[in-house]
């Protein structure tokens, strides 16, 4: 499954694209729209994006959990070597140290990430602030050519600006389309 990023200029165009994609067999679950005008999306009954798509909650939460785990291993090692609770320290204590530090790291990382714009969307920040609509379209490989052809013929105003193998992998990069590639494709 790939995620296509289309940039649409207006709400009316975005509404028409959504309708045409639904007619082509794309369910709402696979179509998310990111815009500054959330009220317009709700008014037109368009499927807007969620926190996992617009913030770095998942990415920073995973990074925090990894940092917490590393610190937990160090803390458990210190407890094992220093034996602050005596030589008969229960082994389950080490397990709880690792779990508590890892969960605390995930929590702090998630709180940090919920305040940051998603890493994959930062390059579209100016376009979104200018009032454009970013359409995230999750497409199965068997639908890919049909959807691309439909978008190219029926909606030339919407530009294909990037392709991602799958949006929710927080550590993958987005392959941004270059103008030269677009000119050759036309």
VEXNU-881746 format. One record per residue (C-alpha): residue number from 1; residue in three letters; chain; y, x, z. Coordinates in nm, 2 decimals, m for minus. Last residue first. Layout:
BEGIN
(lummar NUM 'ALA' 'A' (Y X Z))
...
***
This chain:
BEGIN
(lummar 186 'UNK' 'A' (1.49 0.30 m1.87))
(lummar 185 'UNK' 'A' (1.24 0.52 m1.69))
(lummar 184 'UNK' 'A' (1.41 0.84 m1.82))
(lummar 183 'UNK' 'A' (1.75 0.73 m1.68))
(lummar 182 'UNK' 'A' (1.59 0.63 m1.34))
(lummar 181 'UNK' 'A' (1.43 0.97 m1.31))
(lummar 180 'UNK' 'A' (1.76 1.14 m1.39))
(lummar 179 'UNK' 'A' (1.93 0.93 m1.12))
(lummar 178 'UNK' 'A' (1.70 1.06 m0.86))
(lummar 177 'UNK' 'A' (1.46 0.83 m0.67))
(lummar 176 'UNK' 'A' (1.43 0.90 m0.30))
(lummar 175 'UNK' 'A' (1.08 0.99 m0.18))
(lummar 174 'UNK' 'A' (1.09 0.88 0.19))
(lummar 173 'UNK' 'A' (0.94 1.11 0.44))
(lummar 172 'UNK' 'A' (0.65 1.05 0.67))
(lummar 171 'UNK' 'A' (0.68 1.08 1.05))
(lummar 170 'UNK' 'A' (0.73 0.72 1.15))
(lummar 169 'UNK' 'A' (0.44 0.58 0.94))
(lummar 168 'UNK' 'A' (0.56 0.22 0.94))
(lummar 167 'UNK' 'A' (0.70 0.23 0.59))
(lummar 166 'UNK' 'A' (0.39 0.30 0.39))
(lummar 165 'UNK' 'A' (0.35 0.53 0.09))
(lummar 164 'UNK' 'A' (0.73 0.53 0.05))
(lummar 163 'UNK' 'A' (0.93 0.47 m0.26))
(lummar 162 'UNK' 'A' (1.31 0.49 m0.30))
(lummar 161 'UNK' 'A' (1.62 0.35 m0.48))
(lummar 160 'UNK' 'A' (1.47 0.08 m0.70))
(lummar 159 'UNK' 'A' (1.80 m0.08 m0.81))
(lummar 158 'UNK' 'A' (1.86 m0.45 m0.80))
(lummar 157 'UNK' 'A' (2.11 m0.56 m1.07))
(lummar 156 'UNK' 'A' (1.83 m0.53 m1.33))
(lummar 155 'UNK' 'A' (1.66 m0.84 m1.17))
(lummar 154 'UNK' 'A' (1.44 m1.03 m1.41))
(lummar 153 'UNK' 'A' (1.32 m0.74 m1.63))
(lummar 152 'UNK' 'A' (1.30 m0.45 m1.39))
(lummar 151 'UNK' 'A' (1.20 m0.66 m1.09))
(lummar 150 'UNK' 'A' (0.92 m0.83 m1.29))
(lummar 149 'UNK' 'A' (0.80 m0.50 m1.43))
(lummar 148 'UNK' 'A' (0.80 m0.33 m1.09))
(lummar 147 'UNK' 'A' (0.62 m0.63 m0.94))
(lummar 146 'UNK' 'A' (0.35 m0.64 m1.21))
(lummar 145 'UNK' 'A' (0.30 m0.26 m1.19))
(lummar 144 'UNK' 'A' (0.25 m0.26 m0.82))
(lummar 143 'UNK' 'A' (0.03 m0.57 m0.77))
(lummar 142 'UNK' 'A' (m0.31 m0.39 m0.78))
(lummar 141 'UNK' 'A' (m0.17 m0.11 m0.56))
(lummar 140 'UNK' 'A' (m0.07 m0.35 m0.29))
(lummar 139 'UNK' 'A' (0.31 m0.39 m0.24))
(lummar 138 'UNK' 'A' (0.53 m0.38 0.07))
(lummar 137 'UNK' 'A' (0.88 m0.46 m0.04))
(lummar 136 'UNK' 'A' (1.17 m0.34 0.18))
(lummar 135 'UNK' 'A' (1.49 m0.50 0.04))
(lummar 134 'UNK' 'A' (1.81 m0.32 0.13))
(lummar 133 'UNK' 'A' (2.11 m0.56 0.09))
(lummar 132 'UNK' 'A' (2.46 m0.43 0.01))
(lummar 131 'UNK' 'A' (2.76 m0.50 0.23))
(lummar 130 'UNK' 'A' (2.94 m0.16 0.21))
(lummar 129 'UNK' 'A' (2.79 m0.08 0.55))
(lummar 128 'UNK' 'A' (2.44 m0.12 0.40))
(lummar 127 'UNK' 'A' (2.53 0.12 0.12))
(lummar 126 'UNK' 'A' (2.68 0.37 0.36))
(lummar 125 'UNK' 'A' (2.36 0.36 0.58))
(lummar 124 'UNK' 'A' (2.11 0.40 0.30))
(lummar 123 'UNK' 'A' (2.03 0.77 0.37))
(lummar 122 'UNK' 'A' (1.99 0.68 0.74))
(lummar 121 'UNK' 'A' (1.71 0.42 0.66))
(lummar 120 'UNK' 'A' (1.41 0.65 0.68))
(lummar 119 'UNK' 'A' (1.52 0.80 1.02))
(lummar 118 'UNK' 'A' (1.55 0.46 1.17))
(lummar 117 'UNK' 'A' (1.89 0.41 1.33))
(lummar 116 'UNK' 'A' (1.90 0.52 1.70))
(lummar 115 'UNK' 'A' (1.93 0.32 2.02))
(lummar 114 'UNK' 'A' (1.57 0.19 2.02))
(lummar 113 'UNK' 'A' (1.46 0.55 1.98))
(lummar 112 'UNK' 'A' (1.60 0.68 2.31))
(lummar 111 'UNK' 'A' (1.45 0.39 2.50))
(lummar 110 'UNK' 'A' (1.12 0.45 2.32))
(lummar 109 'UNK' 'A' (1.13 0.82 2.41))
(lummar 108 'UNK' 'A' (1.19 0.74 2.77))
(lummar 107 'UNK' 'A' (0.90 0.50 2.78))
(lummar 106 'UNK' 'A' (0.67 0.73 2.59))
(lummar 105 'UNK' 'A' (0.75 1.02 2.82))
(lummar 104 'UNK' 'A' (0.69 0.80 3.13))
(lummar 103 'UNK' 'A' (0.36 0.69 2.98))
(lummar 102 'UNK' 'A' (0.25 1.05 2.93))
(lummar 101 'UNK' 'A' (0.37 1.16 3.27))
(lummar 100 'UNK' 'A' (0.19 0.87 3.45))
(lummar 99 'UNK' 'A' (m0.14 0.91 3.25))
(lummar 98 'UNK' 'A' (m0.16 1.29 3.30))
(lummar 97 'UNK' 'A' (m0.08 1.28 3.67))
(lummar 96 'UNK' 'A' (m0.33 0.99 3.71))
(lummar 95 'UNK' 'A' (m0.61 1.20 3.54))
(lummar 94 'UNK' 'A' (m0.53 1.50 3.76))
(lummar 93 'UNK' 'A' (m0.55 1.28 4.07))
(lummar 92 'UNK' 'A' (m0.89 1.15 3.96))
(lummar 91 'UNK' 'A' (m1.03 1.49 4.03))
(lummar 90 'UNK' 'A' (m0.98 1.44 4.41))
(lummar 89 'UNK' 'A' (m0.81 1.74 4.58))
(lummar 88 'UNK' 'A' (m1.05 1.89 4.83))
(lummar 87 'UNK' 'A' (m0.89 2.24 4.84))
(lummar 86 'UNK' 'A' (m0.57 2.10 5.00))
(lummar 85 'UNK' 'A' (m0.30 1.86 4.88))
(lummar 84 'UNK' 'A' (m0.07 2.13 4.74))
(lummar 83 'UNK' 'A' (m0.36 2.29 4.56))
(lummar 82 'UNK' 'A' (m0.15 2.56 4.38))
(lummar 81 'UNK' 'A' (m0.39 2.61 4.08))
(lummar 80 'UNK' 'A' (m0.50 2.25 4.03))
(lummar 79 'UNK' 'A' (m0.16 2.10 4.10))
(lummar 78 'UNK' 'A' (0.00 2.35 3.86))
(lummar 77 'UNK' 'A' (m0.26 2.27 3.60))
(lummar 76 'UNK' 'A' (m0.19 1.90 3.64))
(lummar 75 'UNK' 'A' (0.18 1.96 3.60))
(lummar 74 'UNK' 'A' (0.13 2.17 3.29))
(lummar 73 'UNK' 'A' (m0.11 1.90 3.14))
(lummar 72 'UNK' 'A' (0.14 1.64 3.23))
(lummar 71 'UNK' 'A' (0.43 1.83 3.07))
(lummar 70 'UNK' 'A' (0.23 1.84 2.75))
(lummar 69 'UNK' 'A' (0.14 1.47 2.78))
(lummar 68 'UNK' 'A' (0.51 1.38 2.84))
(lummar 67 'UNK' 'A' (0.62 1.57 2.53))
(lummar 66 'UNK' 'A' (0.35 1.39 2.33))
(lummar 65 'UNK' 'A' (0.45 1.05 2.48))
(lummar 64 'UNK' 'A' (0.82 1.12 2.40))
(lummar 63 'UNK' 'A' (0.74 1.21 2.04))
(lummar 62 'UNK' 'A' (0.54 0.89 2.01))
(lummar 61 'UNK' 'A' (0.82 0.68 2.16))
(lummar 60 'UNK' 'A' (1.07 0.86 1.94))
(lummar 59 'UNK' 'A' (0.89 0.76 1.62))
(lummar 58 'UNK' 'A' (0.80 0.41 1.73))
(lummar 57 'UNK' 'A' (1.15 0.32 1.86))
(lummar 56 'UNK' 'A' (1.34 0.49 1.57))
(lummar 55 'UNK' 'A' (1.52 0.17 1.49))
(lummar 54 'UNK' 'A' (1.55 m0.06 1.18))
(lummar 53 'UNK' 'A' (1.19 m0.10 1.07))
(lummar 52 'UNK' 'A' (1.02 m0.12 1.41))
(lummar 51 'UNK' 'A' (1.30 m0.34 1.54))
(lummar 50 'UNK' 'A' (1.24 m0.60 1.28))
(lummar 49 'UNK' 'A' (1.36 m0.68 0.92))
(lummar 48 'UNK' 'A' (1.49 m1.00 0.79))
(lummar 47 'UNK' 'A' (1.28 m1.27 0.61))
(lummar 46 'UNK' 'A' (1.54 m1.48 0.42))
(lummar 45 'UNK' 'A' (1.61 m1.84 0.54))
(lummar 44 'UNK' 'A' (1.94 m1.85 0.35))
(lummar 43 'UNK' 'A' (2.14 m1.91 0.68))
(lummar 42 'UNK' 'A' (1.92 m1.65 0.86))
(lummar 41 'UNK' 'A' (2.00 m1.39 0.60))
(lummar 40 'UNK' 'A' (2.37 m1.48 0.60))
(lummar 39 'UNK' 'A' (2.38 m1.44 0.98))
(lummar 38 'UNK' 'A' (2.22 m1.10 0.96))
(lummar 37 'UNK' 'A' (2.51 m0.97 0.74))
(lummar 36 'UNK' 'A' (2.48 m0.60 0.79))
(lummar 35 'UNK' 'A' (2.16 m0.61 0.59))
(lummar 34 'UNK' 'A' (1.79 m0.52 0.60))
(lummar 33 'UNK' 'A' (1.55 m0.74 0.41))
(lummar 32 'UNK' 'A' (1.18 m0.76 0.47))
(lummar 31 'UNK' 'A' (0.91 m0.87 0.22))
(lummar 30 'UNK' 'A' (0.54 m0.81 0.29))
(lummar 29 'UNK' 'A' (0.51 m1.08 0.56))
(lummar 28 'UNK' 'A' (0.71 m1.32 0.34))
(lummar 27 'UNK' 'A' (0.41 m1.33 0.10))
(lummar 26 'UNK' 'A' (0.43 m1.17 m0.25))
(lummar 25 'UNK' 'A' (0.25 m1.39 m0.50))
(lummar 24 'UNK' 'A' (0.49 m1.37 m0.81))
(lummar 23 'UNK' 'A' (0.65 m1.70 m0.70))
(lummar 22 'UNK' 'A' (0.73 m1.53 m0.36))
(lummar 21 'UNK' 'A' (0.88 m1.24 m0.55))
(lummar 20 'UNK' 'A' (1.09 m1.47 m0.76))
(lummar 19 'UNK' 'A' (1.22 m1.65 m0.45))
(lummar 18 'UNK' 'A' (1.30 m1.33 m0.27))
(lummar 17 'UNK' 'A' (1.48 m1.19 m0.57))
(lummar 16 'UNK' 'A' (1.69 m1.51 m0.60))
(lummar 15 'UNK' 'A' (1.79 m1.49 m0.24))
(lummar 14 'UNK' 'A' (1.88 m1.12 m0.27))
(lummar 13 'UNK' 'A' (2.09 m1.19 m0.58))
(lummar 12 'UNK' 'A' (2.28 m1.46 m0.39))
(lummar 11 'UNK' 'A' (2.32 m1.23 m0.09))
(lummar 10 'UNK' 'A' (2.48 m0.97 m0.32))
(lummar 9 'UNK' 'A' (2.44 m0.61 m0.44))
(lummar 8 'UNK' 'A' (2.07 m0.56 m0.41))
(lummar 7 'UNK' 'A' (1.91 m0.22 m0.32))
(lummar 6 'UNK' 'A' (1.54 m0.20 m0.36))
(lummar 5 'UNK' 'A' (1.31 0.01 m0.15))
(lummar 4 'UNK' 'A' (0.95 m0.01 m0.24))
(lummar 3 'UNK' 'A' (0.68 0.03 0.03))
(lummar 2 'UNK' 'A' (0.34 0.13 m0.09))
(lummar 1 'UNK' 'A' (0.00 0.00 0.00))
***
